[in-house]
């Protein structure tokens, strides 16, 4: 038979456990600050050197992981896993820009796993889009198409997320030289206008966003893969025009640089060396720490264009090729000893 002492003992045990659980509940202001720091980092990404972003993103990922061990609140766990997913996604983008494909893929997978843990569709879609992007960069365009299509199946995606995924799919089809599917995906990207939004791609934005300029830049690259010089120049010019409208200091070099190189490559397809040189003038002024993989691989493709028989013996072509080689030698990817996969084919 139970007596009052048994009931009191059980009550004291429950109170002790409840007190311990309450002590493992973080101050909400700590989580708010972590969220704000991640938002600011994502928005500064395109205007901050990758190495600097890497240090901050690493610190924020470590902070999220430590805080996860200090709370028992399911709601706070959800917020912290979301923060860890964002930090991992940023680290995937940074690693890629620095020419380190293996850690980039690992970070993207970690981001997808964090997103799966909390059932967050947009962050999983972003991570799968990154993996698709890296797949065609690694010479696996068929896998890239599969990953991009998988990313499109996640729930809760807004127009921006879908525009990004269709643009990535278009690039993958471009690597496969599948003109019909590439052009179809480009049209799909440009037709996303339902008004739907999601927090990651629209409210946080920054590196997670995919605006009209970035879409045009990606489409220019796809057209170059299809050897469509006129459409590539049109898209690259549109991207650069939109970027010039941004306030000074807010033009993302990680977008404007590749767009300028693609403009040069489109002109090289028409044997316009002087026009290509003009397009590359601002690119050659980019400091070494900003010379990310996307820009450098495009320059490598431009350098290969200059080896075509049409340019043989042309002094202007030879001078431009040498300038590209000198510029590329100081990129972070080269200094890290990264291999040159030549994903953007000439």
KAQUI-V54220 format. One record per helix or strand of 2 or more residues. SS is the DSSP state (a for helix, b for strand). FROM is the first residue (numbers start at 1). TO is the last residue. If there is no record, write none. Layout:
SS|FROM|TO + SS|FROM|TO
This chain:
a|4|23 + a|28|47 + a|50|68 + a|74|97 + a|101|118 + a|121|137 + a|141|151 + a|159|175 + a|179|190 + a|199|204 + a|206|208 + a|212|225 + a|229|244 + a|253|269 + a|273|280 + a|283|285 + a|288|290 + a|293|305 + a|309|311 + a|315|328 + a|332|335
